[in-house]
């Protein structure tokens, strides 16, 4: 093998570079027209009426928690098999996290996991659930949303792995982000994601009031719409016209804006989403074929029927005990061959902070998924020969 294969890598092409250069040469580097252009493009891709871009997926989760007015005494149900930010967003606003289990072969939470988590709220007010779409595959949102609504919960989809995925819902197949079964959907545009902005995130919603709140919160809490001013004696001139410099802050917000520079890149990348999805699907199919002879000790992550995934990660589930090796040994041996892998994720309920806060918790599905998962290289610039090299190396090292 002549080149390194990371587990994920962005694809930046000449037109992406040209888009960024054009933004750099423009009159506005931030809060300019490229921001609105990206939001409009994302709204088209997701079929959502409202899209609000921000500085990262983490910022998007925080903004969603703020927009729902979550706070102390409230409980937010979060699957334990996720990145730290999903749970941390609840803590940022003072709410408590109730961790839900997941299916051991897919890492996805279902309505049964939500129901079980709600029995552990211990006097807290259950207010929201943040289901996580993992690796590109989506939670069964119709069933989960029905359970959530029955318990009076707001629903925020963490789709940081799932830009471009489609969900089978009662009204037909819907793009992830359309919010047909949720209040908001959150995205990340980190470089290893299908669409890269360097750093960036967004929230989509069908609720205009929520979108307005998200936009205010991402810019220090500053309200610039005269129709929503409350201090009329401060806000308006003698003739009743709004003062041109005036803005109001009803509550503190954050500087979570995304610049025109990254939005220009994001808009260029969004135009390639279908091509990127198709190539990733071809590579995943090549992995499926190449891994088949290694079953049952090594096999791809379980598949579901209610989603057409835009694959973010290529996860193999490995029976390390049966293979007679440890995961760290395999990862180091692969790295020596310039094949770089990752683990997504240590269940968040096992992190020191959450162990101290909530005590020990047994979540059999999340623990079983974590014990076997390994993310193999997957990015648009790979070839089928690269896939064969990766699988051949895994087979060779495992004997």
C-alpha positions in Angstrom: 0.0 0.0 0.0 1.5 3.3 -1.1 -0.8 5.9 0.6 -2.4 6.3 4.0 -6.1 5.5 4.4 -7.7 7.5 7.3 -11.1 6.5 8.6 -12.5 9.6 7.0 -11.4 12.5 4.8 -12.9 15.5 3.1 -13.0 15.9 -0.7 -12.1 19.4 -1.7 -12.2 20.2 -5.4 -11.3 23.2 -7.6 -14.8 24.6 -7.6 -14.9 24.4 -3.7 -11.6 26.4 -3.6 -13.0 28.9 -6.1 -16.1 29.4 -4.0 -14.0 30.2 -0.9 -11.8 32.5 -2.9 -14.8 34.4 -4.2 -16.1 34.8 -0.6 -12.7 36.1 0.5 -12.7 38.7 -2.3 -16.3 39.8 -1.4 -17.2 42.8 0.7 -18.5 40.7 3.6 -16.6 37.8 5.3 -19.4 37.1 7.8 -23.1 37.7 8.2 -23.3 38.3 4.5 -25.1 36.8 1.5 -23.2 33.5 1.5 -24.9 32.6 4.8 -28.4 33.0 3.4 -27.4 31.2 0.3 -26.2 28.2 2.3 -29.3 28.1 4.4 -31.5 28.2 1.3 -29.5 25.4 -0.3 -29.8 23.3 2.9 -33.5 23.9 3.1 -33.8 22.6 -0.5 -31.8 19.5 0.2 -33.7 18.6 3.4 -37.1 19.8 2.3 -37.3 21.8 5.5 -39.0 25.3 5.4 -36.4 26.7 7.7 -32.6 26.1 8.0 -30.3 28.0 10.4 -26.6 27.6 10.0 -24.1 28.0 12.9 -20.5 27.3 13.8 -20.6 23.6 14.6 -22.9 20.6 15.2 -22.3 21.1 18.9 -23.4 24.7 18.7 -26.5 23.5 16.8 -27.4 21.0 19.6 -26.9 23.7 22.2 -29.1 26.2 20.2 -31.8 23.5 19.9 -31.8 22.9 23.7 -31.9 26.7 24.3 -34.8 27.1 21.8 -36.8 24.5 23.6 -36.3 26.4 27.0 -34.8 23.3 28.6 -33.4 23.9 32.0 -32.9 22.7 35.6 -35.3 20.0 36.7 -35.9 18.9 33.1 -34.8 15.5 31.7 -33.6 14.9 28.2 -33.4 11.3 26.9 -30.2 10.7 24.9 -28.9 7.4 23.5 -25.7 6.4 25.1 -24.1 5.4 21.8 -23.3 8.9 20.4 -20.7 11.6 20.5 -20.3 13.6 23.7 -22.0 16.7 22.3 -25.5 15.1 22.2 -25.6 14.6 25.9 -23.5 17.7 26.8 -26.0 20.0 25.1 -28.6 19.1 27.7 -26.1 19.9 30.5 -25.1 23.2 28.9 -28.6 24.5 29.7 -28.8 22.8 33.2 -31.0 19.9 32.2 -30.3 16.4 33.2 -29.5 13.5 30.9 -31.3 10.2 31.0 -29.3 7.7 28.9 -31.2 5.2 26.7 -30.0 1.9 25.4 -29.6 1.0 21.7 -29.9 -2.1 19.5 -26.6 -4.0 19.8 -26.2 -4.6 16.0 -27.0 -1.1 14.7 -26.4 1.3 17.6 -29.8 2.9 17.1 -32.3 3.6 19.8 -36.0 2.6 19.4 -39.2 3.4 21.1 -38.7 0.5 23.5 -35.4 2.1 24.6 -37.2 5.4 25.1 -39.9 3.9 27.2 -37.3 2.1 29.4 -35.3 5.3 29.9 -38.4 7.2 30.9 -38.8 4.9 33.9 -35.5 6.2 35.2 -36.3 9.9 35.3 -36.4 9.8 39.1 -38.6 12.8 39.8 -37.3 14.9 36.8 -39.6 16.4 34.2 -39.2 14.5 30.9 -39.2 17.3 28.3 -37.3 16.1 25.2 -35.6 13.2 23.4 -32.5 13.6 21.2 -32.5 10.5 19.0 -29.2 9.9 17.1 -28.9 8.7 13.5 -25.7 6.6 13.5 -23.2 5.9 10.7 -25.7 7.2 8.1 -28.6 5.0 9.2 -31.7 6.6 10.8 -33.7 5.8 13.9 -37.2 4.6 13.1 -38.6 8.1 13.5 -42.3 7.4 13.0 -42.4 4.9 15.9 -40.1 6.9 18.1 -42.0 10.1 17.5 -45.3 8.5 18.3 -43.9 7.3 21.7 -42.3 10.7 22.4 -45.6 12.6 21.6 -47.5 10.3 23.9 -45.2 11.3 26.7 -45.3 15.0 25.8 -41.7 15.2 24.7 -40.1 17.5 22.1 -38.0 15.7 19.5 -34.6 16.8 18.2 -33.0 14.6 15.7 -29.2 14.4 15.9 -28.4 13.9 12.2 -24.8 14.8 12.3 -24.0 11.4 10.6 -27.0 11.5 8.2 -27.0 14.4 5.8 -28.6 13.0 2.6 -30.2 10.0 4.3 -33.9 9.3 3.7 -36.5 8.0 6.1 -39.6 5.9 5.5 -42.4 7.9 7.2 -46.2 7.7 6.9 -46.3 10.3 4.2 -43.6 8.5 2.2 -39.9 8.7 2.0 -38.6 12.0 3.4 -35.1 13.5 3.5 -33.5 13.6 6.9 -33.9 17.1 8.1 -37.5 17.6 6.8 -38.7 17.3 10.4 -41.7 15.4 9.4 -41.6 13.6 12.8 -39.6 16.0 14.9 -39.4 19.6 16.1 -35.8 20.1 14.9 -32.9 18.3 13.2 -29.3 19.0 13.8 -26.4 18.6 11.3 -22.6 18.8 11.4 -20.3 19.7 8.6 -17.0 18.6 10.1 -14.3 17.5 7.6 -15.0 13.8 8.1 -18.7 14.2 7.3 -20.2 13.7 3.8 -20.5 17.5 3.4 -17.5 19.5 4.8 -17.3 23.1 5.8 -14.2 22.8 7.9 -16.3 23.5 11.0 -20.0 24.1 10.8 -23.4 23.0 11.8 -27.1 23.7 11.2 -30.6 23.2 12.6 -33.6 22.6 10.3 -37.2 23.0 11.4 -40.8 23.5 10.2 -41.5 26.0 12.9 -40.9 29.6 12.0 -41.0 30.7 15.6 -38.3 28.2 16.5 -36.2 29.3 13.6 -36.4 32.9 14.6 -35.4 32.0 18.1 -32.4 30.0 16.9 -31.2 32.9 14.7 -31.5 35.3 17.7 -29.7 32.9 20.0 -26.8 32.3 17.6 -26.0 36.0 17.6 -25.7 37.0 21.3 -29.4 37.0 21.8 -29.7 40.2 19.7 -33.1 40.9 18.2 -33.2 43.1 15.1 -36.8 42.7 14.0 -38.7 45.9 14.9 -41.9 43.8 15.1 -40.5 42.0 18.1 -39.1 45.0 20.0 -40.4 45.5 23.5 -38.8 48.8 24.5 -40.8 51.1 22.1 -39.5 54.3 23.7 -35.9 53.2 23.0 -36.5 51.5 19.7 -38.4 54.1 17.6 -37.9 57.6 16.3 -40.5 60.4 16.8 -42.1 59.5 13.5 -42.5 55.9 14.5 -39.7 54.5 12.3 -37.2 52.1 14.0 -33.9 53.5 14.8 -31.4 52.2 12.3 -28.8 51.1 14.9 -31.1 49.6 17.4 -31.3 46.0 18.6 -32.6 44.3 21.8 -31.4 41.5 23.9 -34.1 39.8 25.9 -31.8 37.0 27.1 -28.1 36.2 26.5 -27.2 34.2 23.5 -23.9 33.1 22.0 -21.6 33.9 19.1 -22.4 30.8 17.1 -22.5 32.4 13.7 -21.0 30.8 10.6 -18.9 33.0 8.3 -19.5 33.6 4.6 -16.2 31.8 4.0 -17.3 28.5 5.4 -20.8 28.9 4.1 -19.4 29.4 0.5 -17.6 26.1 0.9 -20.7 24.4 2.4 -22.9 25.5 -0.5 -20.4 24.2 -3.0 -20.2 20.9 -1.2 -24.0 20.6 -0.9 -24.2 20.6 -4.7 -22.2 17.4 -4.7 -24.2 15.6 -2.1 -25.8 13.1 -4.4 -22.5 12.2 -6.1 -20.8 11.8 -2.7 -23.7 9.6 -1.4 -23.6 7.4 -4.5 -19.8 6.9 -4.2 -20.0 6.1 -0.5 -22.8 3.5 -1.2 -20.6 1.9 -3.8 -17.7 1.6 -1.4 -20.0 0.2 1.3 -21.2 -2.4 -1.1 -17.6 -3.3 -1.9 -16.9 -3.7 1.8 -20.0 -5.9 2.2 -18.8 -8.3 -0.5 -15.2 -8.3 0.8 -16.2 -8.8 4.5 -18.6 -11.7 3.7 -16.0 -14.5 3.9 -14.9 -13.2 7.3 -18.3 -13.8 8.9 -19.3 -14.5 11.6 -16.2 -13.1 13.4 -16.2 -9.9 11.3 -19.3 -8.5 9.7 -20.7 -5.1 8.7 -23.0 -3.2 11.1 -26.6 -4.4 11.0 -28.9 -3.0 8.3 -32.4 -1.6 8.7 -35.3 -1.3 6.3 -36.8 2.0 7.2 -33.9 4.1 6.0 -32.0 4.8 2.7 -28.7 5.7 4.3 -26.1 8.2 3.1 -23.2 6.4 4.7 -21.0 8.4 7.0 -19.0 5.6 8.6 -18.1 2.0 7.6 -18.4 0.1 10.8 -17.4 -3.5 11.2 -18.5 -5.6 14.2 -15.7 -7.9 15.3 -15.8 -10.7 17.8 -12.4 -9.9 19.2 -12.4 -12.8 21.7 -13.2 -15.4 19.0 -10.5 -13.8 16.8 -8.0 -14.1 19.6 -6.9 -10.5 19.7 -7.7 -7.1 21.3 -9.1 -4.2 19.4 -6.1 -2.0 20.2 -3.8 -4.7 18.8 -5.7 -4.8 15.6 -5.7 -1.0 15.3 -2.0 -0.7 15.9 -1.2 -3.4 13.4 -3.4 -1.7 10.8 -1.7 1.6 11.5 1.6 0.0 10.7 0.2 -0.7 7.3 -1.0 2.9 7.1 -4.6 2.0 7.6 -6.1 4.2 10.3 -9.3 3.2 12.1 -11.4 4.7 14.9 -14.0 3.6 17.5 -17.4 5.3 17.4 -18.1 5.5 20.4 -17.4 4.8 24.0 -21.0 4.9 25.4 -21.4 8.3 27.0 -22.8 6.8 30.2 -19.3 5.3 30.8 -17.6 8.7 30.7 -16.1 9.8 34.0 -18.3 13.0 34.3 -21.5 11.1 33.7 -20.5 8.2 36.0 -19.9 10.6 38.8 -23.2 12.4 38.2 -25.5 9.5 37.6 -23.7 6.4 39.0 -23.1 3.1 37.3 -25.6 2.2 34.6 -25.9 -1.1 32.6 -27.0 -0.6 29.0 -26.5 -4.0 27.4 -27.1 -3.0 23.8 -24.8 0.0 23.9 -22.1 -1.9 25.7 -22.4 -4.9 23.2 -22.1 -2.6 20.2 -19.1 -0.7 21.7 -17.3 -4.0 22.5 -17.3 -5.0 18.8 -17.3 -1.8 16.7 -14.4 -0.6 14.5 -14.7 2.2 11.9 -12.7 1.3 8.8 -11.7 3.8 6.2 -14.5 5.3 4.1 -14.3 8.5 2.0 -15.2 9.5 -1.5 -11.6 9.5 -2.7 -11.2 5.7 -2.0 -11.1 3.0 -4.6 -12.4 -0.6 -4.6 -8.8 -1.7 -4.5 -8.4 0.4 -1.3 -11.4 -1.5 0.2 -9.8 -4.9 -0.8 -6.5 -3.8 0.8 -8.2 -2.8 4.1 -10.2 -6.1 4.3 -7.2 -8.2 3.3 -5.1 -6.5 6.0 -7.8 -7.2 8.6 -8.1 -10.8 7.6 -4.3 -11.2 7.6 -3.9 -9.7 11.1 -6.7 -11.7 12.6 -5.3 -14.9 11.0 
